[in-house]
């Protein structure tokens, strides 16, 4: 088990960080120095990588010499002029002020400067939009800016084309309909803006979020453009409420996950597709949890978005995302033209190189992960200390199976645990669980976290009302030997039994 603050994996470009104890997670959220001072890295949309921060500071120092500063400035650097302009507009929309400066021609770096009082707005844009500068790009740009290397005039795109070809083979969709992004959230942010642009109405239309999603997917819809109608249960009752809404109001589009994170619900996509055709709105599905290996989705919906950082990569040392436009979408021509006119390739080529290497064993790795997760969940569901296992096999299984008809498909590698006596049991179980523990998912090694605390610490009451326990433990299963995994989980559960025995 990693020590507090160590990168997961042990890489200069790791996307997770070790938070081995329950109180470490709380300390992280409370910004306790005991925890924050130990963090070497973190998830790149939330924790600014040291190389990225060094690039920020270098760019600001260069421009500070060219203009007057009152010492009350904050700054972020973005990977294109258009991304910087969107970040600036987000600050302006929230009543702040901001300026943009190009760092150096040819590097595609643009610094956005605002007041320290508004730095939270730049942080929010970086986090929600996913239009980030990766640690590898920061490393390269610093070397160019410091005259340590010559700028490469033409960056290689061969890895990107090979990644798109692999996704094409997995989804059955033409490569011309596949786009890559610097993060999965950037793909969601992009298609959200596209759905707004196709709206000819003077008033911005709202989107619909169907089912409780990953945090930032909802935040994008809340904070950018028209707003959102949120149907958190994603069940039959919500389907009826959605249909009633659609009879009264036009929407820009509908977002959902398959299955959802962290409750692993599989919404009734068949019914949603029927409503889409009847009321003329596009459906965007995030299949990060099901993965390309387990679900056939793109032929049924309009847009498929995926965090390639997760299972597709499997290592946790690079960040990327994808968008697949269905060639069978009723909105195909319109969406294709809008995407082509608005798309900007911001995925750094070195990240694509690493991703291409990582994804070579994707299908075989997912077979092992599927089998491991199912066997482990079958074991855990019979344990006395556990109240509920959230896993596609155990909830909405018919909805899931309708779209999981691939050979060797399974239920995916993610599940969540709710415990009896959760406020005592969940922390004790987590503290004694001998696996890697930190944010993110989809790695070839098992990775656990107190998901609700990490993702929703500032809104725990709200998410509890949505049916997400604040004591929920989320587990992403890896490729370890299954008997060893069961032994590790058994050891932690035995600690709960010992506690119950000692307190009786």
N, C-alpha and C positions, 0 to 999 in steps of 0.2 A: 504493500500500500504506500502511495506517495505521501510525502510530508506536506504540511500546509504551505501553499504557495508555489509548489513545484509545477512546472508545465506538464501537461498531459497531451501527447506523449512527450518524451524527453527530446524536444526539437526546438530550435530557435524560432520556429514558425508555428508552434503548437496553437490550437484554437481552444483548448480547455486548460483549466488550472485546478490543482488539488485543493478541495475543501473537505478534509477527511472527517470532521466532526460536525454535528448538528449546530453547535454554538459557533463554529467557524462560519457557517452559512449566515447565521444571524449577524455575526460580527462583520461580515462582508457587506450585508445590506445596511447595517448601522454605521458603516464606514469607521469601524474601530481601528485604531492604529495597529493594535496587536495583529490584525489580519491584513489590512491594506499594505502595511510595510513589508509583509512577507510575499506579496504577490509578485511573481516574476513575469507572468503573462496573464492573459485572460481571453474571453471570447472577443474577437476583434471589433464587433459592433458596440460592445459595452465597455471594454477596457482598451485604451489606446496603447498599442504595442510600443515598447521603448524606441524602436527604430522609427516608427511613425511619428512619435512625439519629437524625436530628434529632428526629423524632417520639418515638422511644424515650426520648431524653434529656429532652425536654420533659415527657413523661408521668411519668417517674420523679422529676423535680425537683418536680413538683406534689405528688406523694404523699410525697416525702421530708420535706416541711415538716409533714406531718400525722402522722408516726410516727417513732419512734426508729430510727436506722440505725447499724450498727457499721462502715460503710465497706467491708464485704466482700460487697456485693450485686451481682448481675448481673440483667439484666432484658430481656425481649422483650415486645412488644405484639402482640396477636392480634386478628383482625377480628370476633370474636364471643365471647360468654361460653362457649359450648359448645367452641369451638376452644381457648380458654384453659384450660378444664377438662381437655380432652384432653392439652394440653401439660403441665399440672400433673401429671396422672396418670402421664404418661410419666416425669417426673422422679421421682415417688414409686415407680414400679415399678422404677426403677434405684437405689433406696435414697437418693435425695436428698430435700430438703425444698423446698417452694415455696408461695407465697401468691398470690392473685388479687385485684386491685382494679379496679373500673370507673373509667375515666378521666373520662368526662363522659356523663351520660345523653343518649341520642339519637344519639351518635356511633358507638356499637357498637365501642368500643375497650376492651380489657381487658389490663392489664399483669400479667405473671407475673414474680414476683420470686423469685430463688433465690440461693444463695451463688455466689461466683466459681468455686469448685471444681466447681460443677455447670452452669456456663454452656454447656459442650459438649453437655449434654443438651437444652437449649432450642434450640441451634443445630441439633442433629440432628433434632429434631422439626420445626422450621421447614423444613429441607431435605427430609426424607423425606415429610412430610405434604403439603407444597405449600400449606398454609393460611396464606398470607402476606398481608401488607399491601402493595399495590402502591405504586409511587412516586407515582402520580397521586392515590391515596386519601390518602397521607401528606401531599402538598402541600395538598390540600383541608382536611384535618383540622387541620393546623398553622395555616392561615389562620383557621379558626373558633376554635381555642383561643387564638390571639393576638388575637382580636377584629378581624381585618382584613376579614372578610366575615361575613354572616349565614348560619347553617346553613339548608340547603335542607330543608324539612320532608318533601317527597315527591320521591324521586329517580326520574328517568325510567327506564322499563324498555322503551321502544319499540325501542331497538337490540337488546336481548337477544331480543325476540320475532322481530325480523327475521332475526337470526342463526340462531335455531332453525328458522325457516321455510326458510332456505337449506339448512341441514343436512338438514331433512326432505325437501326436493326432491332432494338429492344421494343420500340413503340410502333413500328410499321409506318412511321410518318416520314415524308420527304425531308431531306436536310435543309431545303430552302425554307421550311416552316419551323426550324429550330434556331433559337438564339441563346447565346451564353451571356452570363452576367457575373459581376464580382461577388455576388452573394445570392442566396435564395431569396432573401427579402428584397433585393434590388429587382428581381424578376416580378415579384408581387407588386412592388411600388410602381414599376413601369406599366404593367398591364392595368393597374388601377387608373393611372393617368390616361391611358389609351381609351378606356371605357368612358371617361369623362369627355375626351376630345370627340368621340363619335356622337355625343349628345348635341343635337342642334338647338335644344331649348336654351333660352337666355338664363333660366334658373338651373343651377347645378342639380342633377338628379342624385338621390341617395342610392347607395348600394345596399345589398343584403348580405349579412354574414349568417350563414346557416350552420348551427352547431358551434359549440365552444371551441375556439381556435387557439393556436399559438399567439401569444400576447401581441406582437407587433403587427400581425395581420389585421387585427381589430383596430389598433392604434392608427394605422395608415388610413383606414376608412373613417375613423372618428376625426382625425386632425387635418386631413387634406380634402379639399373640395366639398362635396355636397352633404356628407354625413352618412350615417349607416342605420339600418334597421337590424337589430341584433336578436336572433332567435337562438338562445343559448342551448336549449335542449336538443334541437335538431330531430325531434321525434314526430310521431303522427299528429299530435296536437299542434305542434309548431307548423307542420305542413298545412293544416287547415287554416291556421292564422295567417300564414304566408299567402295562401290563395285568396283569402279575404282582402289582404293588403293589395295584392296585384289587381284586384277588381277595382280598386279605388285610386291606385297610384302607379305611375310608370317608374321603373327603376333602371339604373345604369348597368347593372349586372349583379350576379350573385357569386359570392365566394364561399367555398367550403373545403374541408380537408377530408381525406379518405385514407385510413380512418383519422379521427381527430386526436389532437395532442393536448392534454395527457389522458383523456378519458377513453380513447381507443374506440369511439363509437363510429359505426358505419352508417351514414345517412342513406335515405332511400333515394339514390341517384336516379332511378327509373322515373319516379314521380317528379323529381326536380326537372328532369329533361322534358317531360310532358308539359310542365308549367312553362318552361323556357320557350317551347315552340308555340304554346297558346298565347303567351303574353309578350313574346318577342324580346327576350333579354339573354345575353351571353352568360354561360356558366364557367367559372374559373375553379379548377380543382387542384389542390396541393396534395401530391401523392408521396411526399417525402417519407411518410411512415410505411405505406404499403410497398413503395419502390417500384421501379420499372419491372423488376423481376417477378413480382407477385400479382400485379393487377393490370388488366387491359382497360384503360380508361379513355384514352385520347379519341378513339373512334366514336365514343358516345357523347362527348362533351365538346366545348369550344376551345378552351385553353387549359393546358396542363403546366403547372409550375412545380419546380423541384429544387430543394436545397441539395446540390451535389456535394456539399461539405460533409454530408452525413453518410448514409450507407453506400452511396455510389463511390465515394472516396475510400471510406473505411479506415483511414489512418488517423485523421484529426490533425493534419499538418498543412492543410490548405483550405481555402474558402472559395466557393463558387456556386452559381445557380444556373438554372435553365428554364426556358419557356418553349413549349411546343404548341403550335397552332394546329388544330385539327383541320385536315383537308376536307373533312365532311361537315364542317360547321356551316350552319345556315348563314352565318355572318362572314364567311371566309374571305371573300373579295374585299370587303370593307376593312376587316381587321388586318388582312395581309398588307394592304396599301398603307394603312395608318402605322403599323408596326415598322414597315420598311422605311417610312419617312421620318419616324421619330427615334428609331433604335440607334444606340451608340455602343460600340464594343468597348467596355471598360474592364474586361477581364485581363489581368496582367499575364503576359505570355509565359513567364516562369511559373506562375501558379497553374496555368493550363498544362505545362510540361509535367509538373508533379501529379496533377489530377489524372493525366493520361496514364502515367505509370501505375498509380494507385488502383485505377478502375479495371485493370486487366483481368483480375480474378473476381470481379463483381458477382457474376452469376453463381459461380461455385461457392463463393463466400456466403451468399444469401441462402443457399441450400442448407449449409451448416447452421447458420444463425436461425433460420426458420425452425429447424428441427430442435435445436437447443432451447429456443424460447418456448416452444410448445411443450416439450418435456418438462422444463422447469416450472412452467405455469400449471401444468397438470399436477405436479408435486405440491406446489404451494397452495393450491386451492383447497387442499384437504388439511391444512395446518390450523390448529386451534387458535393461534394468536391472530390469525388473519381474518378480517371481516369480508374483504372483497378483493378480487383480482380483476382489474380492468384490462381486457385483452380481446381481440376480435373474435376468438373462438368462443368466448363466453358471453358476448353481447352483440346484438344485431348481426348474428352470423349469417343469416340468409341474405341480408343486404350485401355483406362482404363477399360471399361466395359467387354472387351474380357477376362480379367483375374480377374474380380471381381464378379464371379458368385456364391459366397457363400450365403447361406441363411442369411438374416439380415446384409449383407455387406453394406458398404457405401463408401463415398469419403474420409474418413480419417479426422483427426482433425487439419490439418495444412493448412494455406493459407497466402498469402502475399498481401499487399496493396500498390498500387502506387497512389499518390495524384496528383490532378491538383495543379499547383504552388507548386511543391514538396519541394523546399528548405525552404519555409515558413510553408507550411501546415503540412508536416510530423513531424517536431520537435514539433509544437504546439499540434498536435493530440497526439503524444507520451507522451509529458509532462503531459497532462491532462487525460490520460487514467488510470482509477482506477483499474488496475489489477497488478499482479506481473510482474516485468519487469527485465529481465536478460537473459543470455545465456541458451542454451539447449531447449528442447521441450518434448512433450509427457506426461506431468504431468496431474494429475486429476484436477488441478487448471489451469486456463488460464494464459499463460505466453507469453509475447511479447518482441520483441527486434528490434532495427534497424540493421537487419541482415547483410547488406552489410558493414556497418561500423565496426561491430564486427569481421566479418570473413575476410574482404578484405581491411582493412584500408590502407595497404601499396601498394595496386594495384587497386585503385578505377577506374582509367582510363581504365585499361585492362578489368575489369568486366563490365563497362559501354558499352564497345565495344561488349561484349558478350550478351548484352541485359538485364543486371541486374542493376537496378537503384541504385545509391548510397543512395537515400532517401527512399528505400524500407523498409517497416515495416512488419515483419513476426509475425504471431499470431498462437500460439498453443492453441487450444480451450480445455477447461476442462469440468467438469461435473456439473458446476453450473446451477442453474435454468435459463432456456433460456430467459425468459422475463427480468430477472435481467441483464443478459449479454447484451441484446439488449439495455437496459436502460443505462448501463455503456458506451457502444460505442456511443450511441446517445448523451450523455452528452459531450463527447469529440468532436464529430463532430459539436455540437452546438457552441462550442468555435470557430471553424473555421468560421462558419456563422457570429458570432458576430464580428470577426476580419474583414471579408469582408465588413460587413455593416459599421463598424467604419472607414474603410479606403476609402470608396467611397465618 
